[in-house]
Amino acid sequence: DKEVILCPDNDLPGRKAMHRIAYQLVTQGITENIKYLNIAEKFSEQFPSAWDIADDFPDKYKLENILEPGSMFIADYKDVKDDKIWKEIEKEETLEERAAQTTGSGSLDNLGQE
């Protein structure tokens, strides 16, 4: 089983994007073995809003230590899954599917398969 570690931006849009990616991974049967890098949330006083994995880390944090197996900074996604956001995503997906059927356009999954 594939393992995916999601590293959201440290803000609401970043966390919503993380849930959307997790939703796609699960509903498309790719994997349910999803982890969540929660360092910015756990230590928000040291990680500014909108911080992301590409930004500089505060001095006492090193990426190689954060990503070690068993790291306290990596949680199982199922422990942070937000059912309310998933319901919003499902609703959006349904509306997008209906719009695609109405306009006759395919989904992004079909790109390059013609």
Residue pairs with C-beta under 8 A, 6 or more apart in sequence:
1 31
1 32
1 33
2 30
2 31
2 33
3 31
3 33
3 34
3 35
4 25
4 30
4 31
4 33
4 34
4 35
5 34
5 35
5 36
5 37
5 67
5 74
6 18
6 21
6 22
6 34
6 35
6 36
6 37
6 77
7 37
7 52
7 53
8 14
8 15
8 17
8 18
8 36
8 37
8 52
9 15
9 17
9 50
9 51
9 52
10 40
10 41
10 44
10 47
10 48
10 49
10 50
10 51
10 52
11 49
11 50
14 50
14 52
15 82
16 85
18 36
19 81
19 82
19 85
19 86
19 89
20 89
22 34
22 77
22 81
23 86
23 89
23 90
24 30
25 31
25 32
25 34
26 32
26 34
32 78
34 76
34 77
34 78
35 74
35 75
35 76
35 77
36 74
36 75
36 76
36 77
36 79
36 80
37 53
37 66
37 67
37 73
37 74
38 73
38 74
38 75
38 80
39 47
39 61
39 66
39 73
40 47
40 51
42 72
42 73
43 61
46 58
46 61
47 58
53 63
57 63
57 66
65 71
66 73
66 74
67 73
67 74
96 107
97 107
100 106
100 107
